[in-house]
Amino acid sequence: MAAPEFVTLQVADGVGTIRLDRPKMNAIDEQLHMEVRAAAIEAGAREDVRAVVVYGGERVFAAGADIKAMAQLDGRGMVAWGRELTDSFTRVAKIPKPVIAAITGYALGGGYELALCADFRVMGASAKIGQPEILLGVIPGAGGTQRLARLVGPARAKDLIFTGRHVGAEEALEIGLADAVVPDDEVESTAVAMARKFAAGPPLALAAAKRAVDEGLDLPLQEGLNLESRLFAELFDTEDQDTGMRSFLEHGPGKATFSGR
């Protein structure tokens, strides 16, 4: 398999950074999203990666899909292209570890759809996000109508999708599109610091918690409660549960070191 050209996975101190680097704006074409998919699969499988940051560099997160490439497709061609793009992004959403999107510059269209696949979003103070597909005569096609509505509710999602407007960092924080706003030059370091805190936690419990919340949202309440109960009980067969509870009893809360077993 050829080495990736536009996306790399860089690992340090338990944090895997999925780094996008397709000049000038990280426009998302087939090659880039397939490389994102491969990096997400690798990050999910590696034991030395306990949390993940998705980062596009100092200038831009990702300014959207490669419109020049998309403009050549008809409806039939877009069915296949869109299915593959959605699958790549879903691989990011399904990473069984905490994932943080570090947003600088612009995260628009497919770029913000990628950020929506993260568990948390850190934005630079001057960054802009949005779903401007309506201005091209189309709609978001890689999760924007679904993940956005689940994040901020249908009315706010429709406002952003129907107008295609850009949203600044402070408004994004206010309405829940972002979880933290920091100076532009602190976006990556802030996201990595958040990830390191998660990396020190119990990996199996974090994976179970993420699964319970994400899958439970799509289930009727009773089925979600059943899922939670099953995942909760399964953790009592892990070394981490024994370590965590023993440490609590002997040394107090927050002192355990978890093995991930």
Secondary structure in CASP SS format (residue, H / E / C, confidence):
PFRMAT SS
TARGET T0000
AUTHOR 0000-0000-0000
METHOD secondary structure of the structure
MODEL  1
M C 1.00
A C 1.00
A C 1.00
P C 1.00
E C 1.00
F C 1.00
V E 1.00
T E 1.00
L E 1.00
Q E 1.00
V E 1.00
A E 1.00
D C 1.00
G C 1.00
V E 1.00
G E 1.00
T E 1.00
I E 1.00
R E 1.00
L E 1.00
D C 1.00
R C 1.00
P C 1.00
K C 1.00
M C 1.00
N C 1.00
A C 1.00
I E 1.00
D C 1.00
E H 1.00
Q H 1.00
L H 1.00
H H 1.00
M H 1.00
E H 1.00
V H 1.00
R H 1.00
A H 1.00
A H 1.00
A H 1.00
I H 1.00
E H 1.00
A H 1.00
G H 1.00
A H 1.00
R C 1.00
E C 1.00
D C 1.00
V C 1.00
R C 1.00
A E 1.00
V E 1.00
V E 1.00
V E 1.00
Y E 1.00
G C 1.00
G C 1.00
E C 1.00
R C 1.00
V C 1.00
F C 1.00
A E 1.00
A C 1.00
G C 1.00
A E 1.00
D C 1.00
I H 1.00
K H 1.00
A H 1.00
M H 1.00
A C 1.00
Q C 1.00
L C 1.00
D C 1.00
G H 1.00
R H 1.00
G H 1.00
M H 1.00
V H 1.00
A H 1.00
W H 1.00
G H 1.00
R H 1.00
E H 1.00
L H 1.00
T H 1.00
D H 1.00
S H 1.00
F H 1.00
T H 1.00
R H 1.00
V H 1.00
A H 1.00
K C 1.00
I C 1.00
P C 1.00
K C 1.00
P C 1.00
V E 1.00
I E 1.00
A E 1.00
A E 1.00
I E 1.00
T C 1.00
G C 1.00
Y E 1.00
A E 1.00
L E 1.00
G C 1.00
G H 1.00
G H 1.00
Y H 1.00
E H 1.00
L H 1.00
A H 1.00
L H 1.00
C C 1.00
A C 1.00
D C 1.00
F E 1.00
R E 1.00
V E 1.00
M E 1.00
G E 1.00
A C 1.00
S C 1.00
A C 1.00
K E 1.00
I E 1.00
G E 1.00
Q C 1.00
P H 1.00
E H 1.00
I H 1.00
L H 1.00
L H 1.00
G C 1.00
V C 1.00
I C 1.00
P C 1.00
G C 1.00
A C 1.00
G C 1.00
G H 1.00
T H 1.00
Q H 1.00
R H 1.00
L H 1.00
A H 1.00
R H 1.00
L H 1.00
V H 1.00
G C 1.00
P H 1.00
A H 1.00
R H 1.00
A H 1.00
K H 1.00
D H 1.00
L H 1.00
I H 1.00
F H 1.00
T H 1.00
G C 1.00
R C 1.00
H C 1.00
V E 1.00
G E 1.00
A H 1.00
E H 1.00
E H 1.00
A H 1.00
L H 1.00
E H 1.00
I H 1.00
G C 1.00
L C 1.00
A C 1.00
D C 1.00
A E 1.00
V E 1.00
V E 1.00
P C 1.00
D H 1.00
D H 1.00
E H 1.00
V H 1.00
E H 1.00
S H 1.00
T H 1.00
A H 1.00
V H 1.00
A H 1.00
M H 1.00
A H 1.00
R H 1.00
K H 1.00
F H 1.00
A H 1.00
A C 1.00
G C 1.00
P C 1.00
P H 1.00
L H 1.00
A H 1.00
L H 1.00
A H 1.00
A H 1.00
A H 1.00
K H 1.00
R H 1.00
A H 1.00
V H 1.00
D H 1.00
E H 1.00
G H 1.00
L C 1.00
D C 1.00
L C 1.00
P C 1.00
L H 1.00
Q H 1.00
E H 1.00
G H 1.00
L H 1.00
N H 1.00
L H 1.00
E H 1.00
S H 1.00
R H 1.00
L H 1.00
F H 1.00
A H 1.00
E H 1.00
L H 1.00
F H 1.00
D H 1.00
T C 1.00
E H 1.00
D H 1.00
Q H 1.00
D H 1.00
T H 1.00
G H 1.00
M H 1.00
R H 1.00
S H 1.00
F H 1.00
L H 1.00
E H 1.00
H H 1.00
G C 1.00
P C 1.00
G C 1.00
K C 1.00
A C 1.00
T C 1.00
F C 1.00
S C 1.00
G C 1.00
R C 1.00
END
